[in-house]
Amino acid sequence: MTQMLLFADPQPLVERLGPDFFRRAPERPGVYLMRDAAATVLYVGKAKNLRRRLASYRVANPDRLPRRHLQLLRAVDRIELELCADEPAALAREAELLRSLRPRFNRAGTWPSTPRYLAWQPTHQGLELAVVEQPPPGTRRHGPLGTSVFRLRAVLARLVWFALHPDRGLAGLPQGWLRRNRNDLTTVPPPPANAAGVETAAARLDELFAGGFDSFANWVRENTSAWAHPFEKALRDEDLETLGEFFGQT
């Protein structure tokens, strides 16, 4: 026996926008922008058929919809529609709006991240590893990359540190270097009484990004071959494995 529904599911958008809004929505491709009372865009979507797509927002069943979806429906004050020539045009317009607006209810990663480069150079202070959007001409660099550039820079900073300062190892690693550092610049200091070590490290990075992953990995391993502590060796090997995955070597 079918159980009767004692209470109707909430329809916050129908109450706010009126049933005519959903009935009169065009059966055309396009994009829709959901805004709150302050006119901030909360969500951007695209549809092959706007009327059919918007109809899916009429009912806010708390037992069937994710909490985030319910929060969105409760926050929307109005919906703006933009008609497009076809579905590919709607997809392109959606991507353009996501890049420029980055609405908080769209899933993270639905828009491209800002392209960045990893740049490196030896200085009197050490080997500088910088994350930049527009590297100056002639700069030693690799990219463009997405947000993975920060992880790559963190791994390289640790490996170069280990190779230049094997006697200090993990215990002497600068504070915060075990995490992904999102600052623009990380500087690996030179080893004591061996300023040429920074030039060597820069040359090793040149070789690495020219396809010499094995040579770079061997350089790190040889310089840390005296390590005995298993935790230090495990971290070194994990960073080398991560680097190998980046270069497709594993």
C-alpha positions in Angstrom: 0.0 0.0 0.0 1.4 3.4 -1.0 2.1 5.7 1.9 0.4 9.1 1.5 2.5 12.2 1.7 1.2 14.1 4.7 3.3 17.3 4.0 4.2 18.7 0.6 7.9 19.1 -0.1 9.1 22.7 0.3 9.2 24.8 -2.9 11.2 27.9 -1.9 12.0 29.0 -5.4 8.4 28.6 -6.6 7.2 30.7 -3.6 9.9 33.4 -4.3 9.8 33.6 -8.1 6.2 32.4 -8.8 5.0 29.4 -10.8 4.9 31.4 -14.0 8.6 31.9 -14.0 9.1 28.1 -14.4 6.2 27.7 -16.9 7.4 30.5 -19.1 11.1 29.6 -19.1 12.2 29.2 -22.8 12.8 25.7 -24.1 16.1 26.8 -25.5 19.8 26.3 -24.8 21.3 28.8 -22.5 22.8 29.6 -19.1 21.3 30.7 -15.8 22.7 32.8 -13.0 21.3 32.3 -9.5 21.7 35.5 -7.4 21.0 36.3 -3.8 19.3 39.4 -2.4 22.5 41.4 -2.6 22.8 40.5 -6.4 25.8 38.2 -5.8 26.0 35.3 -8.2 25.7 32.1 -6.2 25.6 29.6 -9.0 26.0 29.4 -12.8 24.6 26.5 -14.8 24.0 25.7 -18.5 21.2 23.7 -20.1 20.2 22.3 -23.4 16.6 23.1 -22.4 16.3 25.9 -19.8 12.7 25.1 -18.9 13.4 21.5 -18.2 16.6 22.2 -16.3 15.0 24.9 -14.1 12.1 22.6 -13.3 14.5 20.4 -11.3 14.9 23.3 -8.9 11.2 23.6 -8.1 11.1 21.1 -5.2 13.6 21.1 -2.3 13.1 17.7 -0.8 15.3 17.6 2.4 15.5 13.8 2.3 16.7 13.5 -1.3 18.9 16.6 -1.9 22.4 17.3 -0.5 22.6 19.9 2.2 24.6 22.2 0.0 21.9 22.1 -2.7 19.2 23.0 -0.1 21.3 25.9 1.1 21.6 27.2 -2.4 17.8 27.0 -3.0 17.1 28.8 0.2 19.6 31.6 -0.6 18.5 32.3 -4.2 16.5 35.6 -4.6 16.3 35.6 -8.4 17.5 33.8 -11.5 18.7 35.4 -14.7 18.6 33.6 -18.1 20.9 34.1 -21.1 19.8 32.4 -24.3 22.5 30.8 -26.5 22.5 29.6 -30.1 23.1 25.9 -29.2 24.4 23.7 -26.4 28.1 24.1 -27.3 27.6 27.9 -27.1 25.9 27.6 -23.7 28.8 25.4 -22.5 31.3 28.1 -23.7 29.4 30.9 -22.0 29.1 28.9 -18.8 32.9 28.4 -18.7 33.4 32.1 -19.4 31.1 33.1 -16.5 32.7 30.5 -14.1 36.2 31.9 -14.8 35.1 35.5 -14.2 32.7 35.1 -11.3 33.8 31.9 -9.5 30.4 31.4 -7.7 30.7 29.9 -4.3 28.1 27.2 -4.9 29.7 25.8 -8.0 31.9 22.9 -7.3 35.6 23.7 -6.8 37.6 22.9 -9.9 34.9 23.6 -12.4 36.9 26.7 -13.6 40.5 26.7 -14.7 43.0 27.9 -12.2 45.3 30.8 -13.0 48.3 29.4 -15.0 51.6 29.8 -13.2 55.2 29.0 -13.9 57.9 27.6 -11.6 61.0 29.8 -12.0 64.4 29.2 -10.4 67.7 31.1 -10.2 70.8 31.0 -8.1 71.5 34.1 -6.0 73.9 35.0 -3.2 71.1 34.1 -0.7 70.6 30.6 -2.2 68.5 28.9 -4.9 65.3 30.8 -5.4 62.2 28.8 -6.4 59.4 31.2 -7.4 55.8 30.8 -8.5 55.0 33.5 -11.0 52.3 34.2 -13.5 54.4 36.1 -16.0 58.1 35.1 -15.8 60.5 37.7 -17.2 62.1 36.9 -20.6 65.1 34.7 -20.2 64.1 33.3 -16.8 64.7 29.6 -16.1 61.2 28.4 -15.8 58.8 25.5 -16.4 55.1 25.7 -17.2 52.5 26.9 -17.4 51.0 24.8 -14.6 47.9 24.9 -12.4 47.8 24.7 -8.6 50.1 21.7 -8.9 53.0 24.1 -9.2 52.9 24.7 -5.4 53.2 21.0 -4.6 56.0 20.7 -7.2 57.9 23.7 -5.7 57.5 22.2 -2.1 58.9 18.8 -3.2 61.8 20.4 -5.1 62.7 22.7 -2.2 62.9 19.8 0.2 64.9 17.6 -2.2 67.4 20.4 -3.0 67.7 21.1 0.7 68.5 17.4 1.4 71.1 17.4 -1.4 72.8 20.6 -0.3 72.5 20.0 3.5 72.6 16.2 4.0 74.2 16.7 7.4 71.3 18.8 8.7 68.7 16.6 7.0 65.1 16.6 8.2 65.8 18.0 11.6 67.3 21.2 10.1 64.6 21.6 7.5 63.2 25.2 7.6 59.9 25.6 9.5 56.9 25.0 7.3 58.7 23.2 4.5 56.8 19.9 5.2 53.6 21.6 4.0 52.7 23.0 0.6 53.8 26.6 0.8 51.6 29.0 -1.2 54.0 31.9 -0.9 55.4 33.3 -4.1 59.1 32.5 -3.2 61.1 29.8 -1.4 64.8 30.2 -1.1 67.1 27.2 -0.4 70.1 28.6 1.4 73.6 27.6 0.2 75.7 25.0 2.2 78.3 26.5 4.5 81.6 27.4 2.7 80.2 26.1 -0.6 78.5 28.9 -2.5 79.0 26.9 -5.7 76.6 24.4 -4.4 73.7 26.7 -5.4 75.0 26.9 -9.0 75.2 23.1 -9.0 71.6 22.8 -7.8 70.3 25.2 -10.4 72.1 23.2 -13.1 70.5 20.0 -11.8 67.1 21.6 -12.1 67.9 22.7 -15.6 68.8 19.1 -16.4 65.7 17.8 -14.6 63.3 19.9 -16.7 65.2 18.9 -19.8 64.2 15.3 -19.2 66.9 14.2 -16.7 64.8 12.9 -13.9 67.1 9.9 -13.2 70.2 12.1 -13.0 68.5 14.5 -10.6 67.2 11.6 -8.4 70.7 10.0 -8.4 72.2 13.3 -7.3 69.8 13.6 -4.3 70.3 9.9 -3.4 74.1 10.1 -3.6 74.3 13.2 -1.4 72.1 11.6 1.2 73.6 8.1 1.0 75.0 8.4 4.6 71.5 8.8 6.1 70.6 6.1 8.5 67.3 7.3 9.9 64.5 5.4 8.2 62.1 8.4 8.5 64.4 10.7 6.7 65.0 8.2 3.9 61.2 7.5 3.7 60.5 11.2 3.2 63.2 11.6 0.6 62.0 8.6 -1.3 58.4 9.7 -1.1 59.3 13.2 -2.5 61.3 11.5 -5.3 58.3 9.3 -6.1 56.0 12.3 -6.2 58.5 14.0 -8.5 58.6 10.9 -10.7 54.8 10.9 -11.0 55.0 14.5 -12.2 57.4 13.6 -14.9 55.8 10.3 -15.7 58.7 8.2 -14.4 56.6 5.8 -12.2 
